[in-house]
Amino acid sequence: MNDGKTVLGLGGGVGGLVAANRLRKSLPARHRVVLVDREPQHVFQPSLLWLAVGDRALGDIQRPLEKLVRTGVDVRIGSVDRIDTATRVVRVTGQDFAGDAIIVALGADLAPEAIPGLAEAGHNLYTPPGANAFAGALRSFGQGRIVVLTATPAYKCPAAPYEAAMLIAAALRHRGTRDRVQLDLYAAEPGPMAVTGPTLSGQVRGAVESQGIGYHPDHQVTRVDATARRLTFANGATADFDLLLFVPPHRAPAVVRDAGMLAASGWVAADRHTFATSAAGVYAIGDVTGIPLAMGKPMPKAGIFAHAQAEVVADNIASLWAGREARRTFDGVGKCFVETGDGRAGFGAGNFYAEPTPQVAFHAPARRWHWQKLLFERLWLKRWL
Ligand SMILES: Cc1cc2nc3c(=O)[nH]c(=O)nc-3n(C[C@H](O)[C@H](O)[C@H](O)COP(=O)(O)OP(=O)(O)OC[C@H]3O[C@@H](n4cnc5c(N)ncnc54)[C@H](O)[C@@H]3O)c2cc1C
């Protein structure tokens, strides 16, 4: 008798990729591991920053998801259009798949259209075509004003726009055009990486401002005029630009909303330690989840967390299917490198589940953190795909 079961991994980004790999290694061959993504290419998103300043080509930072097939994972390229959490049946481009367990790792959808004019006026840092097009525009940018903009206060990788601004400043310095370019960062949030506390936030702000980048927090953009190249903010201020790079608004994918999985936060509710949802056998990990912290703000969305959560969920499913207790839990610990340009990066690490506030320390920018980030990039694509 074949008592094989099926686990459906929805989303082949950080969380889905790690979970599928780990499950394939730990589950007996009679069990099936299916991984679904609508995109045939897995993109290593942290490298979008280097793509945006011309330090990477598109082909350097993505790999075909199909490569996972060699490990025994059943890869399906298609759109997840329906999730029935009660029956654990998922519709992928018209075909139904039944799972004994489902791991929802669909990430955050990007919604530049939520701000009138934004998509037409600027380049989206968070997509490969957007970052790549910005690199082209930057290459031929002689003089004028460049603006980096966060269109909402909460977005994945809270360091990314700050890193982008510092990498742009460094690129201009190397080209000898820095003194002819005014560089500003308009942020919807009150400060960089605010969840980590005022000390770290102040250190990152200091690093940005020390490079002559004008920093304008608490500026919520309401509309963008692509013809006049002007930003209008909720506080009445305006800002002109010649070249615009933006972090778009994020929202939960429509398919999880339609499945009734959203909490009041607008993101999927899951247990903060096991990432089980209220539906039996259904887990949600990574950016698609909204995990409230004791301080009142949500857990930041980051690959380091999606990765750790994927390991916890995969190990617990493997234990349960082997008749053992599910013992692994996620502890809220994370780290991140913050690129500051000129071959240097800062490094933040700590416990985001610490109460009453996350305890995160920041190590000053140094070459070794940049080298560790480079190594991480290289190992990531080699290890998983
Ligand atoms: C510029 C940038 C820099 C970053 N730097 C860092 C960093 O230094 N450190 C860090 O920890 N994090 C960083 N991040 C954040 C990190 O990449 C994300 O937090 C992480 O990828 C989240 O993993 P995930 O699995 O939840 O979602 P994702 O990795 O986004 O994967 C979601 C997947 O689901 C797929 N999908 C969505 N909807 C559907 C559907 N309906 N049907 C089929 N497939 C679907 C998508 O195509 C995607 O492949 C960065 C992000 C950006 C944009």
Ligand as a Chemical Component Dictionary entry (heavy atoms), coordinates in Angstrom:
data_LIG
# 
_chem_comp.id                   LIG 
_chem_comp.type                 NON-POLYMER 
_chem_comp.pdbx_formal_charge   0 
_chem_comp.three_letter_code    LIG 
# 
loop_
_chem_comp_atom.comp_id 
_chem_comp_atom.atom_id 
_chem_comp_atom.alt_atom_id 
_chem_comp_atom.type_symbol 
_chem_comp_atom.charge 
_chem_comp_atom.model_Cartn_x 
_chem_comp_atom.model_Cartn_y 
_chem_comp_atom.model_Cartn_z 
_chem_comp_atom.pdbx_ordinal 
LIG C1  C1  C 0 15.631 45.218 -3.009 1  
LIG C2  C2  C 0 15.407 44.184 -1.952 2  
LIG C3  C3  C 0 16.435 43.891 -1.056 3  
LIG C4  C4  C 0 16.238 42.932 -0.056 4  
LIG N1  N1  N 0 17.272 42.649 0.795  5  
LIG C5  C5  C 0 17.081 41.754 1.798  6  
LIG C6  C6  C 0 18.142 41.443 2.702  7  
LIG O1  O1  O 0 19.268 41.939 2.579  8  
LIG N2  N2  N 0 17.884 40.570 3.704  9  
LIG C7  C7  C 0 16.653 39.988 3.862  10 
LIG O2  O2  O 0 16.479 39.209 4.795  11 
LIG N3  N3  N 0 15.629 40.267 3.016  12 
LIG C8  C8  C 0 15.813 41.127 2.008  13 
LIG N4  N4  N 0 14.792 41.408 1.131  14 
LIG C9  C9  C 0 13.438 40.866 1.399  15 
LIG C10 C10 C 0 13.285 39.439 0.952  16 
LIG O3  O3  O 0 13.658 39.282 -0.405 17 
LIG C11 C11 C 0 11.843 39.004 1.159  18 
LIG O4  O4  O 0 11.450 39.315 2.474  19 
LIG C12 C12 C 0 11.707 37.517 0.927  20 
LIG O5  O5  O 0 11.925 37.234 -0.429 21 
LIG C13 C13 C 0 10.358 36.996 1.394  22 
LIG O6  O6  O 0 10.249 35.637 1.083  23 
LIG P1  P1  P 0 8.818  35.007 0.763  24 
LIG O7  O7  O 0 9.077  33.581 0.435  25 
LIG O8  O8  O 0 7.866  35.341 1.841  26 
LIG O9  O9  O 0 8.314  35.800 -0.530 27 
LIG P2  P2  P 0 9.020  35.926 -1.947 28 
LIG O10 O10 O 0 10.458 35.589 -1.856 29 
LIG O11 O11 O 0 8.665  37.284 -2.450 30 
LIG O12 O12 O 0 8.313  34.814 -2.819 31 
LIG C14 C14 C 0 6.946  34.842 -3.141 32 
LIG C15 C15 C 0 6.777  34.042 -4.418 33 
LIG O13 O13 O 0 5.392  33.795 -4.638 34 
LIG C16 C16 C 0 5.133  33.914 -6.016 35 
LIG N5  N5  N 0 3.701  34.207 -6.187 36 
LIG C17 C17 C 0 3.012  35.247 -5.672 37 
LIG N6  N6  N 0 1.713  35.141 -5.978 38 
LIG C18 C18 C 0 1.574  34.011 -6.723 39 
LIG C19 C19 C 0 0.472  33.348 -7.313 40 
LIG N7  N7  N 0 -0.783 33.827 -7.224 41 
LIG N8  N8  N 0 0.688  32.200 -7.982 42 
LIG C20 C20 C 0 1.942  31.668 -8.070 43 
LIG N9  N9  N 0 3.016  32.262 -7.532 44 
LIG C21 C21 C 0 2.850  33.417 -6.854 45 
LIG C22 C22 C 0 6.054  35.014 -6.494 46 
LIG O14 O14 O 0 6.297  34.931 -7.874 47 
LIG C23 C23 C 0 7.296  34.763 -5.644 48 
LIG O15 O15 O 0 8.247  33.956 -6.318 49 
LIG C24 C24 C 0 14.982 42.293 0.080  50 
LIG C25 C25 C 0 13.951 42.573 -0.841 51 
LIG C26 C26 C 0 14.167 43.510 -1.833 52 
LIG C27 C27 C 0 13.067 43.791 -2.819 53 
# 
loop_
_chem_comp_bond.comp_id 
_chem_comp_bond.atom_id_1 
_chem_comp_bond.atom_id_2 
_chem_comp_bond.value_order 
_chem_comp_bond.pdbx_ordinal 
LIG C1  C2  SING 1  
LIG C2  C3  SING 2  
LIG C2  C26 DOUB 3  
LIG C3  C4  DOUB 4  
LIG C4  N1  SING 5  
LIG C4  C24 SING 6  
LIG N1  C5  DOUB 7  
LIG C5  C6  SING 8  
LIG C5  C8  SING 9  
LIG C6  O1  DOUB 10 
LIG C6  N2  SING 11 
LIG N2  C7  SING 12 
LIG C7  O2  DOUB 13 
LIG C7  N3  SING 14 
LIG N3  C8  DOUB 15 
LIG C8  N4  SING 16 
LIG N4  C9  SING 17 
LIG N4  C24 SING 18 
LIG C9  C10 SING 19 
LIG C10 O3  SING 20 
LIG C10 C11 SING 21 
LIG C11 O4  SING 22 
LIG C11 C12 SING 23 
LIG C12 O5  SING 24 
LIG C12 C13 SING 25 
LIG C13 O6  SING 26 
LIG O6  P1  SING 27 
LIG P1  O7  DOUB 28 
LIG P1  O8  SING 29 
LIG P1  O9  SING 30 
LIG O9  P2  SING 31 
LIG P2  O10 DOUB 32 
LIG P2  O11 SING 33 
LIG P2  O12 SING 34 
LIG O12 C14 SING 35 
LIG C14 C15 SING 36 
LIG C15 O13 SING 37 
LIG C15 C23 SING 38 
LIG O13 C16 SING 39 
LIG C16 N5  SING 40 
LIG C16 C22 SING 41 
LIG N5  C17 SING 42 
LIG N5  C21 SING 43 
LIG C17 N6  DOUB 44 
LIG N6  C18 SING 45 
LIG C18 C19 SING 46 
LIG C18 C21 DOUB 47 
LIG C19 N7  SING 48 
LIG C19 N8  DOUB 49 
LIG N8  C20 SING 50 
LIG C20 N9  DOUB 51 
LIG N9  C21 SING 52 
LIG C22 O14 SING 53 
LIG C22 C23 SING 54 
LIG C23 O15 SING 55 
LIG C24 C25 DOUB 56 
LIG C25 C26 SING 57 
LIG C26 C27 SING 58 
# 
